């Protein structure tokens, strides 16, 4: 059972010359469906292929070519909707969105306006331990992507690459529930995490597999609460859309910049115009791209080449039954089963592969100790070398073996770090390395006592100081550990030093 008790985060405010202003943000996230074929053709979706090599006759809008829906793309959209706790519409339909598309040969986009495949859902966006914002999802619809126009290859001509044309996109539209730049980035991060767990989008923002249009408006304190009560948008300011954002950092910067621009306009007595804008990170400004069109401007109408899409409840139920454990549930289980902190569980469930690695290490072992070694030693080293968990030279079995040696008392924590370094750089079975290299911890109290006696005999002046100030006993512990090559059991050393010094 998930513990969903949390406090909502404080609303981001920006001080204007006359008033404090609050931010209201909604996002439209375009997520490329993970599928080997496009939405309406069998052409490949492989990224990085030669320009115009992944183009079927349908994508090129050749005369007489008709679209045929890709059932797997529909399944992926349904899977995404279920993962976002959303309503699945058993009947949906495709519409034509008419617009000037220089890189979409048919001259219109096939999308879903009036009857999307997925209805209302939600995403829980955590902003710290016990602090979260529930962001409502309004809808998810399927649509085809456009191609890519290239303007920097020739001073006099533009080129068009149609490889992306027709690739399936899920447009995930949120309600205006996000209240600050950090929340916007956290929402997109959480959404990406869920899609990766579901396997419905690869989340690669650099390659354009996931990008966001960010709608920003401002309002005076108290107005947003009136909107929440009535769902009347007149209580909110006029929104502007910042188009095609694919960087968490730039999204936060763009929201700040756009909000301040709107505040300056309103406080000067002007009115914000609804429009689509682009963010220029070099100049730190947003600039107008075009006036914001309404639905009627696109002359939407049902696509005559595609029948309404009807799916069966039994099919949806089968997809639901195949869903993996999602991030919130996995995090809750890690906290409960392995006695982890909220922070540790969040780090370990951030990626599917990281969570699987940790579970393999923790199986049958102390969960907290396993988490410390995975997060601090392994993740720290991988991050330093810019490696992913999939590229880890240390397997879960090897790291688990190190944890076992610590638990059994065969090695100390310090020796374990040396052992980890050997396994990371050279490989090998941890227990065999310990035996072969004589790294096993000294637990023979007679041998440790002899080392303690020797250090005390060699340092009479330090003995007097330690007896006068017991805190200096740590010096003797360090000397004994040094004399034994770090192999002495630290607890035994501490106990014997205290006893010998009469502390």
C-alpha positions as CSV (number, residue, x, y, z in Angstrom):
1,X,0.0,0.0,0.0
2,X,1.5,3.3,-1.0
3,X,1.8,6.1,1.6
4,X,0.6,9.1,-0.3
5,X,0.5,11.5,2.6
6,X,2.5,14.6,1.7
7,X,2.5,18.4,1.9
8,X,2.3,20.6,-1.2
9,X,5.3,22.7,-1.9
10,X,5.3,26.4,-1.5
11,X,4.3,28.4,-4.6
12,X,7.0,30.2,-6.5
13,X,6.6,33.9,-6.3
14,X,8.4,36.6,-8.3
15,X,8.5,40.2,-7.0
16,X,7.5,42.9,-9.4
17,X,7.7,46.6,-9.0
18,X,4.2,46.8,-7.6
19,X,3.1,43.3,-6.6
20,X,4.3,39.8,-5.8
21,X,3.2,37.5,-8.6
22,X,2.6,33.7,-8.7
23,X,3.5,31.4,-11.6
24,X,1.0,29.1,-13.3
25,X,2.5,26.5,-15.6
26,X,1.1,23.7,-17.8
27,X,3.1,21.4,-20.1
28,X,2.6,19.6,-23.4
29,X,5.1,16.9,-23.6
30,X,5.8,15.2,-26.9
31,X,7.2,11.7,-26.3
32,X,8.2,9.5,-29.2
33,X,6.7,6.1,-29.0
34,X,9.2,3.3,-28.6
35,X,8.4,1.3,-31.8
36,X,10.5,0.0,-34.6
37,X,7.9,1.2,-37.2
38,X,6.1,4.5,-37.7
39,X,2.5,5.3,-36.7
40,X,1.0,4.8,-40.2
41,X,3.7,3.0,-42.2
42,X,6.2,0.2,-41.8
43,X,9.2,2.6,-42.3
44,X,12.0,2.3,-39.7
45,X,12.3,4.7,-36.8
46,X,16.0,4.2,-36.3
47,X,17.7,7.4,-35.1
48,X,20.8,8.6,-37.0
49,X,20.1,6.9,-40.3
50,X,21.1,8.5,-43.6
51,X,18.8,11.4,-44.4
52,X,15.6,10.4,-46.2
53,X,16.4,6.6,-45.9
54,X,13.6,5.8,-43.5
55,X,10.7,7.0,-45.7
56,X,7.8,4.9,-47.0
57,X,5.5,6.0,-49.8
58,X,2.9,7.0,-47.2
59,X,5.4,9.2,-45.4
60,X,6.3,10.9,-48.7
61,X,2.5,11.5,-49.4
62,X,2.7,9.7,-52.7
63,X,-0.6,9.7,-54.6
64,X,-3.0,6.9,-53.6
65,X,-1.1,5.9,-50.5
66,X,-3.3,5.4,-47.4
67,X,-2.3,5.3,-43.7
68,X,-2.6,2.0,-41.8
69,X,-2.5,2.3,-38.0
70,X,0.4,0.6,-36.2
71,X,-1.3,-1.6,-33.4
72,X,1.8,-1.6,-31.3
73,X,1.9,2.2,-31.1
74,X,-1.7,2.1,-29.9
75,X,-0.7,-0.5,-27.3
76,X,2.2,1.7,-26.1
77,X,-0.2,4.7,-25.7
78,X,-2.6,2.6,-23.7
79,X,0.3,1.3,-21.6
80,X,1.4,4.9,-20.9
81,X,-2.1,5.9,-20.0
82,X,-2.4,3.1,-17.5
83,X,1.0,3.9,-16.0
84,X,-0.3,7.5,-15.4
85,X,-3.5,6.1,-13.7
86,X,-5.5,7.6,-16.6
87,X,-8.8,6.7,-18.2
88,X,-8.5,4.7,-21.4
89,X,-11.0,5.6,-24.1
90,X,-12.2,2.5,-25.9
91,X,-13.3,4.6,-28.8
92,X,-11.0,7.3,-30.2
93,X,-10.5,9.0,-33.6
94,X,-7.9,10.7,-35.7
95,X,-8.3,14.2,-37.1
96,X,-6.4,16.2,-39.7
97,X,-4.7,19.3,-38.4
98,X,-4.1,21.7,-41.3
99,X,-1.1,24.0,-41.1
100,X,1.9,25.0,-43.2
101,X,4.3,22.1,-42.6
102,X,7.4,22.5,-44.8
103,X,8.7,19.1,-43.7
104,X,5.4,17.1,-43.7
105,X,4.7,16.3,-47.4
106,X,1.0,15.7,-47.0
107,X,0.5,19.3,-45.8
108,X,-1.4,18.3,-42.7
109,X,-0.7,16.4,-39.5
110,X,-2.8,13.4,-38.4
111,X,-3.6,13.9,-34.8
112,X,-6.4,13.4,-32.2
113,X,-8.3,16.5,-31.0
114,X,-11.9,15.6,-30.3
115,X,-11.5,12.0,-29.2
116,X,-8.1,11.2,-27.8
117,X,-7.1,7.7,-26.8
118,X,-6.3,8.5,-23.2
119,X,-8.3,10.7,-20.8
120,X,-7.5,12.2,-17.4
121,X,-4.7,10.9,-15.2
122,X,-2.1,12.1,-12.7
123,X,1.6,12.3,-11.9
124,X,2.9,12.7,-8.3
125,X,5.9,15.0,-8.4
126,X,8.1,14.8,-5.4
127,X,9.9,18.0,-4.3
128,X,11.6,16.6,-1.2
129,X,10.8,14.1,1.6
130,X,7.1,14.4,2.4
131,X,6.6,17.2,-0.1
132,X,4.9,16.6,-3.5
133,X,2.6,18.2,-6.1
134,X,-0.1,16.1,-7.8
135,X,-0.2,17.2,-11.4
136,X,-3.3,16.3,-13.3
137,X,-3.0,14.9,-16.8
138,X,-5.8,16.2,-19.1
139,X,-5.2,13.9,-22.0
140,X,-2.8,11.9,-24.1
141,X,-3.3,11.7,-27.8
142,X,-1.4,10.0,-30.6
143,X,-0.1,11.9,-33.6
144,X,2.6,11.8,-36.3
145,X,5.8,13.8,-36.0
146,X,7.0,16.1,-38.8
147,X,10.4,15.9,-40.5
148,X,13.3,18.1,-40.0
149,X,14.3,21.3,-42.0
150,X,18.0,22.0,-42.2
151,X,19.1,25.5,-42.9
152,X,22.8,25.6,-42.2
153,X,24.2,23.4,-45.0
154,X,23.9,25.9,-47.8
155,X,23.7,29.7,-47.7
156,X,21.0,29.8,-50.4
157,X,19.0,26.6,-49.8
158,X,17.2,24.7,-47.1
159,X,17.1,20.9,-47.0
160,X,14.5,18.5,-45.7
161,X,15.1,15.2,-43.9
162,X,11.8,13.1,-43.8
163,X,13.2,10.4,-41.6
164,X,11.1,11.6,-38.6
165,X,8.0,12.2,-40.7
166,X,5.3,9.9,-39.5
167,X,7.1,8.7,-36.3
168,X,4.5,8.1,-33.6
169,X,4.3,10.7,-30.8
170,X,2.3,10.8,-27.6
171,X,1.3,14.3,-26.7
172,X,0.9,14.3,-22.9
173,X,-1.0,17.4,-21.8
174,X,-1.1,18.5,-18.2
175,X,-3.4,20.8,-16.4
176,X,-1.9,24.1,-15.2
177,X,-1.1,22.6,-11.9
178,X,2.7,23.3,-11.9
179,X,3.7,26.4,-9.8
180,X,7.4,27.0,-10.4
181,X,10.4,26.4,-12.6
182,X,11.8,23.7,-10.3
183,X,8.5,21.9,-10.2
184,X,8.3,22.0,-14.0
185,X,11.7,20.3,-14.3
186,X,10.7,17.8,-11.6
187,X,7.5,17.0,-13.4
188,X,9.3,16.3,-16.7
189,X,11.9,14.2,-14.8
190,X,9.2,12.1,-13.1
191,X,7.2,11.7,-16.4
192,X,10.3,10.6,-18.2
193,X,11.1,8.1,-15.4
194,X,7.6,6.6,-15.6
195,X,7.9,6.3,-19.5
196,X,11.3,4.6,-19.1
197,X,9.9,2.1,-16.6
198,X,7.0,1.4,-18.9
199,X,9.3,1.1,-21.9
200,X,7.0,3.3,-24.0
201,X,9.6,6.1,-24.8
202,X,13.4,6.1,-24.5
203,X,13.3,9.6,-23.0
204,X,16.3,10.8,-25.0
205,X,15.9,14.6,-24.9
206,X,19.1,15.2,-26.8
207,X,17.8,13.2,-29.8
208,X,14.4,14.8,-29.7
209,X,12.6,11.7,-28.4
210,X,11.1,13.8,-25.6
211,X,10.5,17.5,-25.8
212,X,8.1,19.9,-24.1
213,X,6.1,23.0,-24.9
214,X,5.8,25.0,-21.7
215,X,2.8,27.3,-21.1
216,X,3.5,30.1,-18.7
217,X,1.2,32.7,-17.1
218,X,1.2,34.9,-14.0
219,X,-1.5,35.8,-11.5
220,X,-1.9,37.7,-8.3
221,X,-1.9,35.7,-5.0
222,X,-5.4,34.2,-4.4
223,X,-6.4,34.0,-8.0
224,X,-5.2,30.5,-8.6
225,X,-7.3,29.3,-5.7
226,X,-10.4,30.8,-7.4
227,X,-9.4,29.0,-10.6
228,X,-9.2,25.7,-8.7
229,X,-12.6,26.2,-7.2
230,X,-14.3,27.1,-10.4
231,X,-12.0,25.8,-13.2
232,X,-12.6,29.2,-14.8
233,X,-9.4,30.2,-16.6
234,X,-10.4,33.9,-16.5
235,X,-8.9,34.0,-13.0
236,X,-5.5,33.3,-14.5
237,X,-3.3,35.5,-16.7
238,X,-2.9,35.1,-20.4
239,X,-0.6,32.2,-21.2
240,X,2.3,32.1,-23.6
241,X,3.7,28.9,-24.9
242,X,7.5,28.4,-25.1
243,X,8.1,25.9,-27.9
244,X,10.3,22.8,-28.2
245,X,12.2,22.7,-25.0
246,X,14.6,19.7,-24.5
247,X,16.7,20.7,-21.5
248,X,15.7,20.7,-17.9
249,X,18.0,23.6,-17.2
250,X,16.8,25.7,-20.1
251,X,13.1,25.0,-19.2
252,X,13.7,26.5,-15.7
253,X,15.6,29.5,-17.2
254,X,12.9,30.1,-19.8
255,X,10.1,30.1,-17.3
256,X,11.8,32.6,-15.1
257,X,12.6,34.9,-18.1
258,X,9.1,34.6,-19.6
259,X,7.4,35.3,-16.2
260,X,9.4,38.4,-15.6
261,X,8.6,39.6,-19.2
262,X,4.9,39.2,-18.5
263,X,5.1,40.9,-15.1
264,X,6.8,43.9,-16.7
265,X,4.1,44.2,-19.4
266,X,1.2,43.9,-16.9
267,X,2.7,46.3,-14.3
268,X,3.3,48.9,-17.1
269,X,-0.4,48.8,-17.9
270,X,-0.1,46.6,-21.0
271,X,-1.7,43.2,-21.8
272,X,0.0,40.0,-22.5
273,X,-0.8,38.5,-25.9
274,X,-1.3,34.8,-26.3
275,X,1.4,33.6,-28.5
276,X,4.0,31.0,-29.2
277,X,7.6,32.0,-28.2
278,X,11.1,30.5,-28.5
279,X,13.7,30.7,-25.8
280,X,17.2,31.9,-26.7
281,X,19.6,30.6,-24.0
282,X,22.5,32.7,-25.3
283,X,20.6,36.0,-25.0
284,X,18.5,34.8,-22.0
285,X,15.2,35.9,-23.5
286,X,12.1,34.6,-25.1
287,X,11.0,36.0,-28.5
288,X,7.8,35.8,-30.5
289,X,7.5,33.0,-32.9
290,X,3.8,33.3,-34.0
291,X,0.5,34.3,-32.6
292,X,-1.1,31.4,-30.7
293,X,-3.7,29.6,-32.9
294,X,-6.9,28.2,-31.7
295,X,-8.3,24.9,-32.7
296,X,-10.5,26.4,-35.4
297,X,-7.4,28.0,-37.0
298,X,-6.1,24.6,-37.9
299,X,-9.4,23.6,-39.6
300,X,-9.5,20.2,-37.8
301,X,-11.8,17.6,-39.3
302,X,-12.0,13.8,-38.9
303,X,-9.4,12.1,-41.1
304,X,-11.5,10.4,-43.9
305,X,-8.7,7.8,-44.5
306,X,-8.9,6.4,-40.9
307,X,-11.9,4.7,-39.3
308,X,-12.6,5.5,-35.6
309,X,-10.2,3.4,-33.4
310,X,-12.1,0.9,-31.3
311,X,-10.4,-1.2,-28.7
312,X,-11.7,-3.9,-26.4
313,X,-11.7,-3.7,-22.6
314,X,-10.2,-7.2,-22.4
315,X,-7.2,-6.0,-24.4
316,X,-6.7,-3.0,-22.1
317,X,-7.0,-5.4,-19.1
318,X,-4.3,-7.6,-20.5
319,X,-2.0,-4.6,-21.0
320,X,-2.7,-3.5,-17.4
321,X,-1.8,-7.0,-16.1
322,X,1.6,-6.8,-17.9
323,X,2.6,-3.4,-16.4
324,X,5.9,-3.4,-14.5
325,X,6.3,-2.2,-10.9
326,X,6.3,1.6,-11.3
327,X,8.6,4.1,-9.6
328,X,6.3,5.2,-6.7
329,X,5.4,1.6,-5.8
330,X,9.0,0.4,-6.1
331,X,10.3,3.3,-3.9
332,X,7.7,2.5,-1.3
333,X,8.7,-1.2,-1.3
334,X,12.4,-0.4,-1.0
335,X,11.7,1.8,2.0
336,X,9.6,-0.9,3.6
337,X,11.6,-4.0,2.7
338,X,15.1,-2.7,2.9
339,X,14.7,-0.1,5.7
340,X,16.0,2.7,3.4
341,X,15.7,6.4,3.8
342,X,13.4,8.3,1.4
343,X,16.5,9.8,-0.2
344,X,18.3,6.5,-0.7
345,X,15.2,4.9,-2.2
346,X,14.7,7.8,-4.6
347,X,18.3,7.5,-5.8
348,X,18.0,3.8,-6.3
349,X,14.7,3.9,-8.1
350,X,15.6,6.8,-10.4
351,X,16.4,4.3,-13.2
352,X,15.1,0.8,-13.9
353,X,18.6,-0.6,-14.3
354,X,19.8,1.0,-11.1
355,X,16.9,-0.4,-9.1
356,X,17.5,-3.9,-10.6
357,X,21.2,-3.7,-9.8
358,X,20.5,-2.8,-6.2
359,X,17.9,-5.5,-5.7
360,X,20.5,-8.1,-6.9
361,X,23.1,-6.8,-4.4
362,X,20.6,-6.6,-1.5
363,X,19.0,-10.0,-2.0
364,X,19.5,-11.8,1.3
365,X,21.8,-9.1,2.7
366,X,21.5,-6.0,4.9
367,X,19.6,-3.6,2.7
368,X,21.1,-0.4,4.2
369,X,24.6,-1.6,3.8
370,X,24.0,-2.7,0.2
371,X,22.5,0.7,-0.5
372,X,25.5,2.5,0.9
373,X,27.9,0.5,-1.3
374,X,25.8,0.9,-4.4
375,X,25.2,4.7,-4.0
376,X,28.4,5.9,-2.4
377,X,31.0,3.7,-3.9
378,X,29.7,2.3,-7.1
379,X,27.5,5.2,-8.3
380,X,30.1,7.7,-7.1
381,X,32.8,6.0,-9.2
382,X,30.6,5.6,-12.2
383,X,29.6,9.2,-12.2
384,X,33.2,10.3,-11.8
385,X,34.1,8.4,-15.0
386,X,30.8,9.3,-16.8
387,X,29.7,5.7,-17.0
388,X,26.1,4.3,-16.9
389,X,25.2,1.5,-14.5
390,X,24.9,-0.8,-17.6
391,X,28.7,-0.3,-18.1
392,X,29.7,-1.1,-14.5
393,X,32.8,-3.3,-14.4
394,X,31.6,-4.5,-11.0
395,X,28.7,-7.0,-11.2
396,X,26.0,-7.2,-8.5
397,X,27.4,-10.6,-7.5
398,X,30.9,-9.1,-7.0
399,X,29.6,-6.1,-5.0
400,X,27.4,-8.5,-3.0
401,X,30.5,-10.6,-2.3
402,X,32.2,-7.5,-0.8
403,X,29.2,-6.9,1.4
404,X,29.3,-10.5,2.6
405,X,33.0,-10.3,3.5
406,X,32.3,-7.2,5.6
407,X,29.3,-8.8,7.3
408,X,31.2,-11.9,8.2
409,X,34.0,-9.9,9.7
410,X,36.6,-11.2,7.2
411,X,37.4,-7.6,6.1
412,X,37.0,-4.1,7.6
413,X,35.4,-1.2,5.9
414,X,38.8,0.2,5.0
415,X,40.0,-3.1,3.5
416,X,36.6,-3.3,1.6
417,X,37.3,0.0,-0.2
418,X,40.7,-1.3,-1.2
419,X,39.1,-4.5,-2.4
420,X,36.4,-2.6,-4.3
421,X,39.2,-0.7,-6.2
422,X,40.8,-4.0,-7.2
423,X,37.5,-5.6,-8.3
424,X,36.6,-2.4,-10.2
425,X,39.9,-2.1,-12.1
426,X,41.0,-5.7,-12.4
427,X,37.9,-7.9,-11.8
428,X,37.9,-11.1,-9.9
429,X,36.0,-12.9,-7.2
430,X,36.2,-10.8,-4.0
431,X,36.7,-13.8,-1.6
432,X,39.5,-15.2,-3.7
433,X,41.3,-11.9,-3.9
434,X,41.2,-11.5,-0.1
435,X,42.7,-15.0,0.3
436,X,45.3,-14.6,-2.4
437,X,46.5,-11.2,-1.3
438,X,46.3,-11.7,2.4
439,X,43.7,-9.0,2.9
440,X,41.7,-10.9,5.6
441,X,41.1,-8.8,8.7
442,X,43.1,-9.8,11.8
443,X,40.6,-10.9,14.5
444,X,43.2,-12.8,16.7
445,X,43.0,-10.7,19.9
446,X,46.5,-11.9,20.9
447,X,48.1,-10.5,17.7
448,X,46.2,-7.3,18.1
449,X,47.1,-7.0,21.8
450,X,50.7,-7.4,21.0
451,X,50.5,-4.5,18.5
452,X,48.7,-2.3,21.0
453,X,51.3,-3.1,23.7
454,X,54.1,-2.2,21.3
455,X,52.6,1.1,20.3
456,X,52.0,2.0,24.0
457,X,55.6,1.0,25.0
458,X,57.1,3.1,22.1
459,X,55.1,6.3,23.0
460,X,55.1,6.9,26.8
461,X,54.7,10.7,26.4
462,X,51.6,10.2,24.3
463,X,50.2,7.7,26.9
464,X,50.3,10.5,29.6
465,X,48.5,12.9,27.3
466,X,45.8,10.3,26.4
467,X,45.2,9.5,30.0
468,X,44.7,13.3,30.7
469,X,42.6,13.7,27.6
470,X,40.8,10.4,26.6
471,X,39.9,11.9,23.2
472,X,43.6,11.4,22.2
473,X,43.2,7.6,22.4
474,X,42.2,7.7,18.7
475,X,45.9,8.4,17.9
476,X,46.8,5.0,19.3
477,X,44.0,3.3,17.3
478,X,45.4,4.8,14.2
479,X,48.9,3.7,15.0
480,X,47.8,0.1,15.6
481,X,45.9,0.0,12.4
482,X,48.9,1.4,10.6
483,X,51.2,-1.2,12.2
484,X,48.8,-4.1,11.2
485,X,48.5,-2.8,7.6
486,X,44.9,-1.8,8.3
487,X,43.9,-5.5,8.8
488,X,43.2,-5.3,12.6
489,X,39.5,-5.4,13.6
490,X,38.8,-1.8,14.5
491,X,36.3,-2.6,17.2
492,X,38.9,-4.9,18.9
493,X,41.6,-2.3,18.6
494,X,39.4,0.4,20.2
495,X,38.5,-1.9,23.1
496,X,42.1,-3.0,23.8
497,X,43.5,0.6,23.6
498,X,40.9,1.8,26.1
499,X,41.6,-1.1,28.4
500,X,45.4,-0.7,28.3
501,X,45.3,3.0,28.8
502,X,42.8,2.6,31.7
503,X,40.2,4.9,30.1
